Amino acid sequence: QVQLIDSGGGLVQTGGSLRLSCLASGRALNTYAMSWFRQAPGKERAFVATISRRGTSTDYAGSVKDRFTISRDNAKNTVYLQMTKLKPEDTAVYYCAAGFIPSRGTNEYNYWGQGTQVTVSS
């Protein structure tokens, strides 16, 4: 199994940027497809982005496409989410997740980080 630690969240103004990191320990990161999800207050957890085991394939939610970039460094056991042109509606707790196939569904993921808060002020 794998343990995930999310970091990099914070408070940023509209139009700003943040980079989230997800550090994995335990089983090798390249065993897993990795994804980011987010959950805003009062809403269900929602898919943001996913990346295949070797980083050759990515997929994004429409609301973040062309603004967010998911990447991974398997040698460092770390997955990243570079967020640019942030909007107030991006405010949420962001979670990384590990699963065996890239998927937009939360049910496909067995391992989750603890979450990191991203707040975008208007």
N, C-alpha and C positions, 0 to 999 in steps of 0.2 A: 504494500500500500504506500501511499504518498501523503505527506503533510504539506500544506500550502499556507504561505504567509503573504498577505496582501499589504502593500504600502504605497505611499506616494500621493494620497489624497490631500485635499486642503481646500482653502477658500481662494477663489480666483474671480476676477471680473469678467463680464461678458466679452467675448472675443479673445480671451486669454488661452493659455495652454497649460497642460499638466501631463506628466508621464507616470503612469501607474506601473508597479512592478509586482510580480508574483514569484516568490522564491520557493522552490520545491525541495523537500528533503525526503529521504527514504528511497523508494524505487526510482530508477533513472527516469528523468523527465521525458526522454524520447520514446518511452513506452506509451505515452498518452497524447491524444489530441487535447488541446487546451482552448478554453474559451473564457470570455468575460461576460458577465451578466450584471444587471443593475436593478435596484429596487428603490423606488421613490416612496415616500410616506403614503400609506393608504392604497398602494398599488401592488400588483403581483410582480414577482421577479421576472425580468425581461431580458431576452437575448440581446447582446451587443455585437460580439465578434467571436470568430473561431478560427483556429489555425491547425493544420494537420501536423502529424508527428514530426515530420522533417521540415515543416515550414513552407512546403511547396504549394499549398492551397490555403486560401483564406475566404471568409464569407463575412458579410457585415449586415446588420440591420439597416434598413433604408434610411432611418433617421440619423445615422452616424456616418454613412458612406461618404467618402471624400473629405471627411473631417478627422476621423479616427483611423489609426493604423495599429494592427496587432502584429507582434513579431516575437520571436523566441531565440534564445541562445542556449542550446542544449548543453553546451560545455559548461555554462554557468548555472544550469538548472533554473533558468529564469525566463519568464514570459513578460512581455511589456504591452502596455496599451498607451500609445501616444495620442493624446487628445488635443486637437486644435480648434480654433473658432468656437469656443465653448459658449453655450447658451444657458439661460436659467433653467430650461427644461431638461438639461443634462444633470441637474442636481439629483443625487441619489447615493445610496451606498453601492459600491462596486465590488463584485465578487469574482475571483477567478475560480475556475473549475477544471477538473481533469476527468477525462473519459476515454473510452477506447475508440470512438469514432467522432469525427467532427459533427456536431448537431446543434440545432437551434433549440432543442427541447431540454428542459431542466432534468427530465427523468433519465437522460442518458449519462448523467454525471454522478459519480460515486463519491468524489472528493471535492471539498469546497474550502476556500480560504475564509478567514473570519470577516472579511469586508473592510473597505476603506471608504470614508465619507468624502464625497466631492460636492462642494457647494459653489454654485456660480451666481454671483450677485449681478443684479441689473443696474 
